[in-house]
Amino acid sequence: MSSARKKTPGASARGGKNKAPKAGKAKGGTAARKGGKTARSTSGASAPGAGHGQYSQLGLMEIVQRRFLNDVFDQAQAAYSGWKILIVDDPSMRVISSAVGMYDIMERNVSLVEALDKKRAPFKDMAAMYILSPTKDSVEKLILDFEDKNKLLYGDSVFVYFLGPIPKHLVDMIMKCKHLIKRLKALSEINADYLVKEDRAYQLEVKADYNDFFSRRSASREAENAISSKLVTLCASLNEYPYIRYKESSGLTSSLARTFKTKMDEFVGANPDWWYHGSGNSGKQSTELERSTLLLLDRSMDCLTPLMHDFTYQPMVQDLLTVDGNKITVDVEGADNPDDMDKKDVLLNDKDKLWVELRGLHIAQVIEVLSTRISETVNSGSGNALSGSGKDVSLSELASALKALPEYREVMAKLSQHMHMSRECMDSFTKMGLLDLSDLEQTLGTGEDEDGDKADTDELVGMVEDALLRMHDSTSRLRLILIALLAKNKIGRSGRDRMLRAAKLDRDQMLAMENLLKISGSGGKYSPEKKKKSKGTGLFGSKKNKEDSDDENAYASSRYTPVMKNILNELVANSLSLDEFPSVVPMPASTISSSKTDKTSARTARKKKGATDKWSTVGGSKKSTNQDITFSGSRSLVFMVGGMSYSELRVASKIMQKSSREIIIGSTDFISASDFIKKLDSV
């Protein structure tokens, strides 16, 4: 990882010869640029004490935190102990905010954080730290701060960091600004140009729409270059030089694979001291993982999953409630009067441990868990101790005493937030009649009813037609007809015309529908080997034992399996077809297995008949989080162009828990059904 560089005597001397600052070596990396070359180095991400074969790896959140706090802010503080102003552009502010708290920054002698593109007051007695995206616009704004000697905003010490590799022509622009160079104490690349979505999920912010992604025009190539550069920073921070696999029938991912390989090779060549897992040259690093694999996918391989209703907590919140990024507004008890409700913005991220625990559970389980926890909290040890004080205590007195305890207020506030959100989800669920609609969606998506019998296409068309006629919301009608058009049972022209008459779509919605059909046919479909089904075996039902239970499909309303599940299962089992997903360079034989045993273990057994209640679960699930897992084997890095659904994010987490294989998954963004439909308008 690149870090703050050592001061260079004379680099800041007034009236001296203008020189680029020299730089000390970064941890685990190489020296910074001098005369146009900048380090793109990283530090190791392995937890101390991890051994060969099994390992406990740091998540993305902690990796990025360490990168900024230890290797940027701490080293800048070591070079200049006084107060500093932090100046950021919008992309860098989003990257920092995704992993680092403002308190942590302020603790390192940063008194103020300001936006690069806003007018700023001068602080000539303070040093300046710039953390910027490596773009021409940000570099020009940086230089503007130092063009006029008489209008300088800050003191004589300036630290400049870029999120990713900065092109040589932009470095040359910086070097020509003499008033900046005289004050420059660090010029470095952080290599963390991605947002941490979850501990093992990331997002690459790329300014492009679906037309850019799925066309082969100049805008598409620009998006491809931007994605590749950001993926290089991800791999650099993870110390991974991955094998690269892609969807053979997707021109988008095959081109992206070649572009990424070129950029990754350039990074490795420019940083001879940088090490990667599987190289056999990790120096003092305590782990020897195998070399990872990066799998490149695009949204065209599965356009159905983002449209399906998913009744696990996170997808349901994102689908049915108003969420801005990871921020949601909830009702909470008033500070002065608990009977009054106030509005409060809360963040749904890994810092909320209750959210982490609940987000992958079915909504019915979430409400059950929350109800139990609230009951347990009210009857907590503090309350019992009060009851045993030798005097009679009424329930109201007990409740008042508990509410006076800070730990009670904190726990109950968090429980209440999630109970409010889950009940809001259920209110929308009931109001929209999603129980009956979900049954129709599941039959469309799987081609079979809940008893495992093949659905009749004409009957399906009639059911869709009836459902469309009952719907008042045009967006809901569009969503259902999009699902129907992608259904397992191919619906002919006459059936399509019947559904369209019932849907009454407007011109824009018709265009979105045509765009969906265009995209869904552009990248080819993934077709895993179809399992033989015993007579009478359905897609859901009771399991013989817990080990066979597939948690995300344990409800009749959740029979549909995202394509991503089959792909990831086979990827971690080393049985993913090289014909359908070739590698840019030959992969070692040890990472490829075609045995029947591997393929069978990579797939989840179907459920048998038995469950009749669409909300009744069959088989329990052990509570665990990805942070609790000890991993084995190599990492699997996955990236999807065009947006990933929250259902697919959940699937990756479940597979990681069951296989004990680490999966780090990301996309250009994470999307709900409404997000996906909006994207279709841009094609």
N, C-alpha and C positions, 0 to 999 in steps of 0.2 A: 504494500500500500504506500502510496506517496504520502509524504508527511511534510510538515513545516521544515524549511531548510535553514541551515545555519546562517547566521549573519556573515556578511562579507565586509571586512574592514575596507572602507573606501567606497563601498557600493552606495552608501547614503551620504558620503561626504560632499558637502556643498562646494561647488567650484572645481571638484575633482574630475578625473576622466570618467566619462559615462561608460559603465560596464554592466553587463548582465550579472546578477548576483550568482555567486557560486552556491552550490547546495550540498549538504551532507546526504549520505545515503539514507533512504527510507528503510524501515523495517522490512526485511525479506525482499527488498527490491533493489532498484538501481538508482543512480543519481538523477537529479533533475536535468531539464534541458539547459544546454549552454549553447548559445548561438543557434537556437532553433530546434533543439531536441529536448523533449521533456519526458521525465520518467512516467511510465504507466505501471507502477508497481503496486503490489498488494501484500498484506500480511496474512499469515495462515489463519484458517478458520476453525481449526480442530480444537476440541477441548483437551486440556492437559490430561495425560494419563491414558488417552485412548490407545488401544492396542490394535494389532493386526487382526483382520477378520471381523471383529465387532468394534463399534465405535459409537460415541455419543457426540454428535456434531452440533456446533452452534447453529442456531437459526439465523435467518436473514436479519431479523430485528437487532440481535446482539452484534452481528458482524458490522452492520452499518453504524450502530451506536459507537462501537469501538473505533471505527474508521474516523468518524467526525470528532468524538470526544478525546480519544487518546492521541491520534495521529495528526489531527489538525489543531483543535483548540488547545490541548495541553502543550503541544510543541510550540505553538505560537506564543503561549504564555511563558514558556521557558525562554524564548528568544526576546520577549518584551513583556515585562511583568506588570506594566501599567494598564490602565483602562483602555478598552478598544470599542470601536463602533463596527458592527457587522452589517455589511451591505449585500443584499441578495437580489437576484432577479426572480421572477415568478417560478420557473422550473426548479431552481435550487431551493427556494423556500418550501416547495411541496415535498421535495426529496428529504430535506432535513426534518420537516414536521412529521413525516411518516414514521420516523424512528427515534427522534431526539426531542426531549422535553425542553421547554424554554427555561425552566429552572436550572437544568444541567448546563445550558449555555451561559446564563447569567453568573453561575457559580465560577466560571472561568474568566472572570474579569471582562465580560462583555456587558456594557451598560445599556446598549440600545441596538435594536435591529431595525434597519431601514430598507425600503424598496429602492432598487437601482433606478427605476424609471420615474420616481417622484422627486420633487424639489426637496432638497435636504439642507438643514441648517449646518453651518460650519462648527467643527469641534477641533480646533487647531492644537489643542493640548492632548489629543488622544490619537492612538494608532488606528489604522483602518484595516479591517479584514473583509475581503471580497470573496464570496463563494458564488460562482457563476456557471451557467451552461456555456459550452464552447461554441458560441454562435457569433457571427459578425456583429449583430445588433448589440449584444451584451459587451463585447470588446470595445466597440465604438463609444458606448456610454461610459465604460471604465476610463478610457483615454480622455474623454471630455472633462472628467473631474480633475485632470492634471495638465490640461493644455495651457492654461493661463496661470503663470506663477503667482500673480497677484490675487487670484480667486481660488486658491487651494482650500479645500474643505477640512483637511485633516493634517495630523502631525507628520513627522519625518519617517515613520515606520509604516510600511504598507505590506500586507500579506495577500497574495492573490492565489486562489484555488479554483480549478475547473472540475466539473463533475465527471468529465470524460476526456478522451484524447482531443487535444486542441490542434487544428490544422496549422501547418508551418506558416502559411501566409498571415494567420492571425497572430502568431507569435512575433512575426516580423513587424506587424503593426505596433505591438506593445513595445518592442525594442526601440522603435523610433521615437517614442515619447520620453524625452530626456528627463522631464520633471518626475515622471513615474519611476523610471529606472533608477534614478538617484536615491529613491526612497524604498525601493523594493527589497524586502527581506525574504520573500518566498514566492516562487512561481511554480506551481505544482498541479498535477492531475490527481484527483481523489479516487477516480474509478469507482463511482457509485451512482451512475446515472439511471436509476430506477427507483420506483416507489415500493416500499415494503407494504404489501397489502395484508399479509398474515405472516406468521413466523416462517412458513415455507411457501409463500406465494408472493409474486411480484407483478408489477405493472409497468410497462414501458409507454410513456406518453409520447405519441407520435401524431403530429398534425396531419391527418389524412382521413378521407372518408372512404366508403366502400368502393366508390368508383376508382379511387387511386389504387386501392389494394388489388382489385380484381380486373383492372385493365393493364395493358402492357405499354403504357405511355410514360412520359418523362416523370409525371407525378408519382407513378408507381415505383420507378427506380429511385426517386428521392426518398420515398417512404422506406424502401428496402435498405438503402444505405443507412438511414437513421436507426432503423431497428437493429441492423447488424452492429453498428457502433455501440449502441446501448447494451446489446447482448455481450459484447466483448468486455464491458465494464463489469457486468454480472459475473462472468467467468473469471475475470481477473480477481475480483474480491473473494471468490470461492476457491481460488487456486485450482481451477479446472481448465484443462485443455481437451475438450470432449471430442469423442467420435461424433460425427454429424449424420443424422438420419432424417429422412423427409418422406412425404407422401408422393410416391412415384407418379401418380396420375395428376398431381397438382403442379402446374407450371409455376405458380407463385412460390411454393415452398422449395421446389428444386432450384429456382433462381436464387432465392434467399439463402439456401444452403451454400451455394458457391460463393456468394458475396460475403457471407459470414466467415467462411473458411479463409478467404483472402485477408480479411481484416484481422482475424485471430492469429493467423500466421505472421502478419506484420507486427502485431503486438509482441508475440513470443520472440521474434527475431530482434526486436528493438530492446528487449529486456532480458539479456543473457543470465542475469542473476535471479530472475523470477523462477519459482519452482511450481510444479503442479502435481496433483495426486496421480499416482501411477507412473511417475517418471523415474522412480528409483533414485531420485536426487533431491530429496526433501531436507537434506541437511540435519539441523537439530529438531526439525518438526517431529512430533511424537506419534504421528499416524502414517501408515502406508496404505491408503485406500487404492482400489483399482481405478483406472482411468474411467471417467464418467461418459455418459452418452447424452447428447442433446437431440431431442426429437422435435422436428418442426412440423406443425400442423396449420391448417387454416379452416375458417368457419364453414367453408363450403362442404366439408366432409360430413357435417351433421347440422342441418338447419332446423331440425325438429326439436332438439333438447331445449334450446332457449325459449321456445314457445309453450312448452308443457308446464302445467301447474305442478309445483313441487311443494309438498306439505311439511317438509322439514323447516326448522325455524329460520335459518338465515335466508334461504331462497324465498320463503314466504314473506318475511319482513321486507326484503328488497322488492318483491313483486307487488304487494298489497298496500304497503305504507309509504309515506313520503320520506325518502332518505336522500340526503344531499352528500354524495360521496360516502363517508362513513358517519355522517352526523344526522341525528334524528331528534326531533323535539317531542318531549313526553310531558305528561301531567305529573306533578309531584305535590306532596303536602306543603302547604304554605309555611313559611318560617315562623310567622306569628300565630297563625291559627291552623292547626292540622286539618280542620274541616274544609278550609279553602284550598283550592288547587292552583298551583302556579305552573307556568310553562318553563321547561328547562331543556337546554341543548345538551345531549350526551353523545359521546363517541363510541361507536361499535368497533373496537379494535382489540388487539391482544393484551392491552393493559386492563381490560375488563375481563377478569378471570371467569366470571359467571357466564359471560357471553361466549367465551372460548369453550366452556364446558357444554353449553346448551345448543350452540348454533348448528350442530350436525344431527340433533335429535328431531324426531317427528313432533309436530306441534302438540299432539295429545300427551306425549311424554313430558314435554316442556312444562305444560300446565300442571301436570301431576307432580313433577319435581319441585316447581315453585311453591305450590300449595303446601307440600310437605315441609319444605325449608322454612316457610313463614310460620307454620305451626310449631316447628322445632325451635325457632328463634324466640317466639313468644314464651315458650316453656323452657327457656335456656337455663343454664346453670346459675346465672345471676339471679333469675327469678326464683329458682328453687331455694337459693341461699336466703333470699329475702323472706320466703314463706316459712323457713325454718327458724326464724328469729325469735320464736316464742310468743308471738302475738298474732291474732287473726288479721289477715290481710285480704281485703276485697279484691276482686278481679280488676276493678278500675284503678285501685291503688297500685296493684302489681304492674298494670300496663303503664301507668304514669311513671313508676320507678324505672321500668325498663327503658322507656323513651328518654329518660334523663341520662342514660348511659351513652357515651359517645360511640362505643362500638356497636350498640344496638341501632342507633340512628343510621350509622354508615351501612350496616348490613341490610337493614330494612329498606333503606332508600334504594339500594341496588336491586333487591328482590322486588320492590314495588315497581321500579322502572320496567323490569322485564315482564312482570305480571301485566302491567298496563299494555305493553307492546303485544304480548301474546293474546290478550283478550281483544285488542284492536284487530289483530289478524283474524281471530275467530268471528268477530262481528262482520268483517268484510266477507269472510268465507260463507257465512250464513246468508247475508244480504244478496250475494251474487249467485247463490245456489250452486256452489262449487262441488258439493258432494256428488250430485247427479252428473254435473258436467265433467268431473274428473273421471268418472266411470266411462263416459263416452270417449274422452281423450285417451285413456289407457287402452281401450279397445282399438282405436284408430292407430295408436302408436305401436302396438304389439301385433295387431292383426288377429288377436284372439280375445275372447271374453274372459271374465274372471274365473270361469271354470276350465279354461284352457282349450275351449273349442274354437275352431276357426270361424271368424266372423263372416257373415254373408254381406257382400258389397252393397247390394241393393237395400238391404235393411239398414246398413250403416248410413247410406245416403239419406234415407228417410229420417233416421234419428238426427243427423246433422241438420237437415232441413227444418225439422220441428224445433230443435234447440235454437236455431237462428231466428226463427219467427217469434220466439219468446223473448229474445234479447232486445233491450232498449238501447244499450250502448253500442255505437258503431265500431269502436275499437275492439270490443270483446267479440263482435261478429267477425271482424277481420282476423283476429287471432285464431278463432275456431276454424275458419275456412282455410287459413294457411296450414293449420295442423292437418286438416282433412286432405289437402292437396299433397302433403308429404306422407300420407298414411301408408302403412304396410300393405294394405289392400289397394292396389292401384285403381283409382276411380276414373272411369271413362268420360268421354266428352259430354254425354247426355246427363250423367250424374253431376258433373261439374256445373253445367248450365242450370240445373235445378237448384243447386246450392247458391249460385251467384244471384239468382232471382230472389231467393229468400234473404240473402245477406244485404242486398241494396247498398253496395259499396259505392263511394263517390270516386271521382276520377283519380285523385291522389292515392286512394287505397287500392284501386285497380292497378295502378302503376307499381305500388309496393308489392303487390301479389306477383306481377310479371317479373319484377326484379328478383324476388325470392326464387322463382322457378329458374331464372337464368343463373343465379349464383349456385343453387343447390346442384346444378348439373355441370358446374365448371371444374370441380376438383375430383370427381369420382367418389364413390362410396367405399367405406371399409366393410368388408364382409367376412366376419370371423366364421370359423368352421361351425356349422350348425350341429347342435347336439341332438342325438337321437332321444326321443321322448317316449317313455314307457306309457302303455295304455292307461288312460285316466289321470295322467300327471298334468297339473295345470302350472301356471306361471307364479302362483302364490299358494300359500297354505302352510300347514304346520310342518315343522322340521322334526326329524327324529332326535336331534340333539342340538345344543347351542352352537357347537362348532360348525354345523352346517348352515346355521342361520345367516342370512344375508340381510343385515340390519336395514339398509336403505330400501329394500323391497319387501319388508315384513308386513306391509299393509296392502290390502286389496286395491286401495286408491293410489298405490305407488308401484305398479307392476312393471312399468316401462323402465328399461335400462339404457342410460346414455351410451352412445358408441364409445365415448372416452373410457368407460369402465373396461370394456374388452381390450382396448389398446393398451391401457396401463397394466392390466393384469398380465398380458403377454410380454410387455416390455420388461417388467421386473422379474419375470420367469425366464427371460432370455429366449422366448419362443415367438417373438414378433417376426412376421414374414419379411425376409429380405427382398422378396420379389415386390411386395406392396410397399415396403418401407426400406429402400436401399440406403447404403451408407456412402458418403462422399469418398471415403478411403476404406480399404478393406479392414474389416473388424477381426480381431483375433478369434480363433476357433473356440476359446474358452468362454467367450461371451455369447456364443450362438448355440442354442440347443433346439433340436427338432423332435426330441423324444416324446412319445405319447404321454408319458408320465408328466413331463413339464407342462404340456399343453392342457392336460386335464386339471392340474393343480392351479393353472393360471385362470381358469374360469370358475365361476360360482355355480354350484348345483341349483337347479330350479326347485321351486317350492312345490310341495304336493298339495292336493286338495285337503280341505278341512276347515279353513277359516270362512266364515259367512259374514262376519261383521267387518265392513270396510275399514273400521277404525281400530280393530282388535289386532294387537301385535302377536306374533308367534315366536317365542324364544327371546331371551333377554340379551342385553349387550353390556359388556363390561365397560365401565366408564374409563376412558383414558384420553390423553392428549398426545399430540405428536412430540411434545417436549419430553414425555415420559419414556419414549421408545429408545431402546438400544438398537442401532441399525447394523446391518451387515451388508457385505458386497459393495458395489460401486453406487454412486449417485445416479439418479435419472433426472435430467433437466428437460423440461417440456415447455414449449412456447407455441401459442396459438395466435395467428394473425386474424384480426377481425372481431375480437371480443370473445370472452369465455363466460359461460353461465355459472351461477353460484351452485347449481346442481353438480356441475363437473368439478368444481372446487371441492365440494363435499365428497365426491367419489374418490378423488385423489387422496384425501385425508383418510378415508376408510381403508383404502388399499394399503396405504403406508402403515397403518396400525396393524393390519392383518398379516402383511408380508414382512414387516420389519426392514423394509427397503426404503431408503430415503428418496422422496420425490419432491423436487422443487419446481413448481408449476407457475406459469405466468402467461400474460397476454397483453395485447395493446390496451385493453381495458376489460373490466368485468361488467357484464350486462344483465339486465332483467329483460323480460319479454317486451316491455314498452320501449326500452333502449334499442333492442334489436329491430323492432318494427320501424323506429325512427331512422335507423341506419339504412334500412332498405329504401328509404326515400332519396338517399344520396347516390344511388347507383345510376 
